[in-house]
Amino acid sequence: MMKIIERAQVGVMALGAVLAASLIAAPTVAAEEQTVNAYAAFEGEGKVHVTGEKTGIFVGALVGQLFVESEKGPLHAGRIVCPAMMQIDLENGMQAGSGRCTITAEDGAQVFSVWSCRGVHLVGCDGLLMLTGGTGRTAGVSGSGPLTIRTTSRGLVKTSSDKDSVTEFARGVLVLRGFKYRTPSK
């Protein structure tokens, strides 16, 4: 179940990094496609629910800071918040997840995205992140690219009041390599 959280978190962070790069860190040319590399460190919290004899679902949110690679090192691009859901096969560890993200830049501009990934619980989740729009200076942004989510630490807390679920906490990184985006011409 932790793997599901990890995958969801990585996807969310990747999306945030890409959006932040297009909005803050990377210079844009009117209606020209740009390519960036970005990453996000995240923390996640949610519930893992047993949904079958050998299946579980993580439902929660991932939150973190986005960074875009530049010639002078990583540039802070904004904050990302991503509600996420991951399905986990408790027998073989396979997982599949999806979610949406909102990335908010320092000036309040926002970028929205959707993501999905597949992988192995506690190993990683690989998939795709797609931009769906934005506000302010990012209105009309579009793009997509590969994402990888890796969890670096996690923990479970079982509460006595809920016998069919556990609360999960996780930290990790989301990586976007070769993410392509386009901003509308102004």
C-alpha positions in Angstrom: 0.0 0.0 0.0 2.9 2.3 0.7 4.1 1.8 -2.9 0.8 3.1 -4.1 1.2 6.2 -2.1 4.8 6.5 -3.4 3.7 6.3 -7.0 0.9 8.7 -6.6 3.3 11.2 -4.9 5.8 10.9 -7.6 3.3 11.6 -10.3 2.0 14.6 -8.5 5.4 16.0 -8.0 6.5 15.5 -11.5 3.5 17.4 -12.7 4.2 20.2 -10.4 7.8 20.4 -11.5 6.8 20.6 -15.2 4.3 23.3 -14.6 6.6 25.3 -12.4 9.3 25.1 -15.0 7.0 26.4 -17.7 5.7 29.2 -15.5 8.6 30.4 -13.5 12.0 28.9 -14.2 12.2 28.4 -17.9 12.0 31.3 -20.4 9.2 30.8 -22.9 8.8 31.7 -26.5 5.3 32.5 -27.7 3.5 29.3 -28.8 6.8 27.5 -29.0 7.3 24.0 -27.4 9.8 23.9 -24.6 11.4 20.9 -22.9 12.4 20.8 -19.2 13.7 18.5 -16.5 12.2 18.9 -13.1 11.7 17.2 -9.8 9.7 17.6 -6.6 10.3 16.5 -3.0 7.0 15.5 -1.5 5.2 14.4 1.6 2.0 12.4 1.5 -0.7 11.3 3.9 -3.7 9.2 3.3 -5.6 6.0 4.1 -5.0 2.6 2.8 -8.2 0.6 2.6 -8.6 -3.1 2.1 -10.9 -3.6 -0.9 -10.6 -7.3 -1.4 -8.8 -10.4 -0.2 -5.7 -9.4 -2.0 -6.3 -5.7 -2.9 -6.0 -2.3 -1.3 -6.5 1.3 -2.3 -4.6 4.3 -1.1 -6.6 7.6 -1.0 -4.8 10.7 0.0 -2.9 13.8 -1.0 0.7 14.6 -1.8 2.2 18.0 -1.0 5.6 19.4 -1.8 8.0 21.9 -3.4 8.8 21.9 -7.2 12.2 22.5 -8.7 13.3 23.0 -12.3 16.8 22.3 -13.5 18.7 25.3 -14.9 22.2 26.1 -15.9 22.7 27.5 -12.3 21.2 24.6 -10.5 17.7 23.9 -9.3 15.2 26.8 -9.3 12.2 26.7 -6.9 9.1 26.8 -9.1 6.2 26.6 -6.6 4.1 24.4 -4.4 2.2 21.3 -5.6 -0.9 19.7 -4.0 -2.2 16.4 -5.5 -5.1 14.4 -4.4 -4.3 10.8 -5.5 -5.5 7.2 -5.5 -3.4 4.0 -5.9 -4.7 0.5 -6.3 -2.4 -2.2 -5.0 -2.3 -6.0 -5.5 -1.3 -7.1 -2.0 -0.2 -10.5 -3.3 2.3 -9.6 -6.1 2.9 -5.9 -5.3 1.7 -4.5 -8.7 0.1 -1.1 -8.4 -1.6 1.5 -10.6 -2.5 5.0 -9.7 -3.9 8.3 -10.9 -4.7 11.8 -9.7 -4.8 15.5 -10.4 -2.5 18.2 -9.3 -2.5 22.0 -8.7 0.8 23.8 -8.9 0.9 27.3 -7.5 3.7 29.7 -8.4 4.9 32.5 -6.1 2.9 35.0 -8.0 -0.4 33.0 -7.6 -0.5 31.6 -11.1 -1.7 28.0 -11.2 -1.2 25.0 -13.5 -3.5 22.0 -13.4 -2.7 18.5 -14.5 -3.7 14.8 -14.5 -1.3 11.8 -14.2 -1.4 8.1 -14.1 1.3 5.5 -13.4 2.0 1.7 -13.0 4.7 -0.1 -11.2 5.6 -2.2 -8.3 4.7 -1.3 -4.7 7.8 0.0 -2.8 9.9 0.0 -6.0 8.5 2.8 -8.1 5.8 4.0 -10.5 6.3 5.2 -14.1 3.7 6.9 -16.2 2.5 10.1 -17.9 1.7 13.6 -16.7 -0.5 15.8 -18.8 -1.2 19.5 -18.3 -4.9 20.5 -18.5 -4.8 24.2 -18.1 -3.8 27.2 -16.0 -4.7 30.6 -14.6 -3.2 34.0 -14.9 0.0 33.9 -17.0 -0.3 30.2 -17.4 -3.8 30.2 -18.9 -3.8 27.9 -21.9 -0.6 26.0 -21.0 -0.5 22.4 -22.5 2.0 19.6 -22.5 2.8 16.1 -21.4 5.7 13.9 -20.6 7.0 10.9 -18.7 7.1 10.8 -14.9 8.8 8.6 -12.3 7.8 8.5 -8.6 10.1 7.1 -6.0 9.4 7.0 -2.3 12.3 7.4 0.1 10.6 6.7 3.4 7.2 5.8 4.8 5.3 4.8 7.8 2.0 3.2 8.8 -0.3 4.0 11.7 -3.2 1.7 12.6 -6.0 3.3 14.5 -8.1 1.3 16.9 -11.3 2.9 15.6 -10.9 1.7 11.9 -10.1 -2.0 11.5 -10.2 -2.0 7.7 -7.7 0.8 7.0 -4.4 2.3 8.1 -3.0 5.8 7.9 0.1 6.0 5.7 2.8 8.8 5.7 5.4 8.9 2.9 8.2 11.1 1.6 9.8 10.9 -1.8 10.7 12.4 -5.1 9.0 12.8 -8.4 11.1 13.2 -11.5 10.2 14.6 -15.0 12.8 14.1 -17.7 12.2 15.6 -21.1 8.8 17.0 -20.2 7.4 19.0 -23.2 5.0 22.0 -22.7 3.7 24.9 -24.7 2.4 28.2 -23.5 0.0 30.2 -25.6 1.2 33.2 -27.5 0.4 36.5 -25.8 
